[in-house]
C-alpha cells in the first residue's frame, strides 16, 4: 500500500539512523515526506539533514504542526 509519511527517531538500533531509513524509503517512494524526532539537546542532531527535525519533548500540537510542515515541504518540493 501507499506510505503517506515516515516519522522516525534520529537514533535507531544497529547503526541505522532515521535519515538512513528516510533515504532508503525514498528510493521506493521518491516523494515520501519524512519527519525526524530527536531528544538531542544540541542544536544539530546527527544525520538529520535534509529532513525536518522535531525536538523531544513535544506537545501534540507541536507534533501536528511538524507533520503539516513535513507534508507541505514535500508537496512544494522545498
ROROLUM-161974 format. One record per residue: residue in three letters; x, y, z of N, C-alpha, C, O in turn. Coordinates in steps of 0.02 Angstrom, whole numbers, plus 32768, in hexadecimal, padded with zeros to 4 digits. Atoms other than C-alpha are relative to their C-alpha. Layout:
// residues N
ALAXYZXYZXYZXYZ;...
//
This chain:
// residues 78
UNK80287FC58000800080008000802B803F80008068803B8004;UNK7FDE7FBF8001802C80B77FFB8019801280457FFB80008078;UNK7FE57FE47FC280978108807F7FF8804B7FFB8010806A7FCC;UNK800E7FB88002806081B980AA8035802A8023803F8063800F;UNK7FD17FDA7FD880E581EE8127802B7FD0802980127F9F8044;UNK7FD480247FD3817D81A981818010802D803B802980648031;UNK7FEC7FDE7FC3819481E08235802F7FD08023801D7F978033;UNK7FCE802D7FE38233819A8281802C80278030803880638028;UNK7FCE7FE37FD582A981BC830F804180047FD9804D7FDC7FAC;UNK7FBF7FF98022835481F782D7802B7FC38010804A7FA67FE3;UNK7FD780387FEA83AB816E833C7FD77FBF7FFE7FA17FBB801A;UNK802080418005837E80BB831180337FCA800F806F7FD7800F;UNK7FD080367FF083CA8012833D80277FE97FC380157FF77F8A;UNK7FD880228033844E7FB582DB8021802F7FCF802D801D7F95;UNK7FD97FD2802984A6804F82977FD980267FCB7FF6804F7FA8;UNK80287FDB80318417808D822A7FE3803E80237FD2803C805E;UNK801F7FC37FE583D7813E82437FBD800B7FDE7FAD7FEB7FAC;UNK803F7FEF801E832D81868220800A801E7FBA7FE180127F8D;UNK7FF17FE48042837B81E7818F80117FC87FCF7FFC7FCB7F95;UNK7FF18039802B83C1814381497FBF7FDF7FE97FB77FCF7FAE;UNK8041801E8010831280FA81517FD9802B7FCF7FBC80127F9F;UNK80227FD2802D82C9819580FE801B7FFC7FB97FF67FF97F89;UNK7FE1800580428346818D806F7FF07FBD7FDF7FE37FBB7FA2;UNK800E8042801C832980D280587FB87FFC7FE77FAB7FE37FB1;UNK804580038015826C80E580527FF1802E7FC67FC580207F9D;UNK80097FD4803A827981767FD980177FDF7FBF80067FF77F89;UNK7FEE8026803C82C980FA7F617FC27FDF7FE27FBE7FD77FA5;UNK803E801F8016821E80A67F587FC880347FF87FA080307FCA;UNK80337FCC7FFF81B1813E7F7F802380457FFB802E8065802E;UNK7FD67FC48009820E81D57F357FE38040801F8009806D8031;UNK801F7FC47FE4819182567F777FEA7FF780487FC0801D8060;UNK8015800F7FBB8181820D802580158037802F805180468035;UNK7FEE7FD07FCB8178829380AC80207FDB803A800A7FA4804D;UNK7FDC801E7FC781F0826D813B8005803380378017806D802B;UNK7FF97FD77FC481EC82B581EB802A7FD9803280187FA18044;UNK7FD680217FCE8277828A82657FF4802180437FE6805D8048;UNK80067FE67FBC826B829C8320803F7FEE802680607FBC8018;UNK7FC3800B7FDB82F982AA839C7FFD801F80457FDE8053804F;UNK7FFA7FE67FBD831C82C2845380428024800C805080398044;UNK7FC07FDD7FF983C7830F84327FF4804880147FC680697FFB;UNK80087FBB7FE983DC83B4848B802B80317FD9801F806D7FDB;UNK7FD67FD28027846383FA841A7FD980187FC37FA37FFE7FB4;UNK80257FDF80358431846483867FF87FD67FC27FCA7FE27F9B;UNK80048028803D844F83E1830080057FB68011803A7F9E8027;UNK7FFE80487FF48420832B831480277FE07FC7801F7FF57F8D;UNK7FD980208035849782BA82B47FD37FDF7FCC7FA07FC07FDE;UNK802180248037845B827B820C7FB880147FF37F947FEE7FD3;UNK80467FED800B83B782DC820C7FF6801F7FBA7FC180167F9C;UNK80087FDD804083D78340816D7FF57FCD7FC980127F977FCC;UNK80237FC180108381835980F57FB8800180187F9080287FFF;UNK804580087FEB82E3832981527FEF802F803B801B80408063;UNK80147FD77FC7827E839681CA80097FD9804180037F9C8043;UNK7FF1801F7FBF82A4837582817FD4801F80367FD0805C803C;UNK80287FEB7FC78230837E831780237FE9803F80357FAE8046;UNK7FDD80107FC28281838583C27FD17FE680367F997FFF803F;UNK8024801A7FC68245831D84568013802A803D804B8043803F;UNK80468013800181E7833B84C27FD780317FD77FEB806B7FCF;UNK802B7FD58027815C838184577FB77FF380137FA67FBD802C;UNK804780067FF380A383A0846A7FDD7FE27FC47FFA7FDD7F8D;UNK8028801A8037801B835584007FF880367FCA7FFB80267F8E;UNK80077FC980308003840083AE8041800A7FD9803F80167F9D;UNK7FBF7FF9802280BE840C8386800A7FC77FCE80247FD27F98;UNK7FFB8039802E80B9835D833A7FD4800B7FC37FEA80007F8A;UNK802E7FF580388022838982D0801C80367FD18018802E7F94;UNK7FE37FCA802A8076842A8293803C7FE67FD980457FF87F9F;UNK7FC4801B8022811883CC826A7FEB7FD17FC8800A7FD17F93;UNK8018802D803480B7834982087FE6802A7FC57FF5801A7F8B;UNK801A7FD58036805D83D281A6803A801E7FD8803880217F9B;UNK7FC67FE2802281058426818080247FCC7FD480367FDC7F9B;UNK7FDF803480278154838281477FD87FEF7FC17FF57FE77F8B;UNK802A8010803980C1835C80D68001803A7FCD8003802F7F91;UNK7FFF7FC6802C80C1840E8090804380077FDD804680187FA2;UNK7FBD7FFC801E817E840D807380057FD17FC5801F7FE37F90;UNK7FFB80308037816F837180097FD180127FC77FE2800A7F8D;UNK80317FEE803480D483AE7FAE8019803A7FD5800B803D7F99;UNK7FE77FC68025812C844F7F7D80457FF47FE3805F801D7FBC;UNK7FBD800F801981D383FC7F5A8036802B8020806D80318004;UNK7FCE7FD57FDE822D846F7FD5802C7FD8802D80597FF4804D;
//
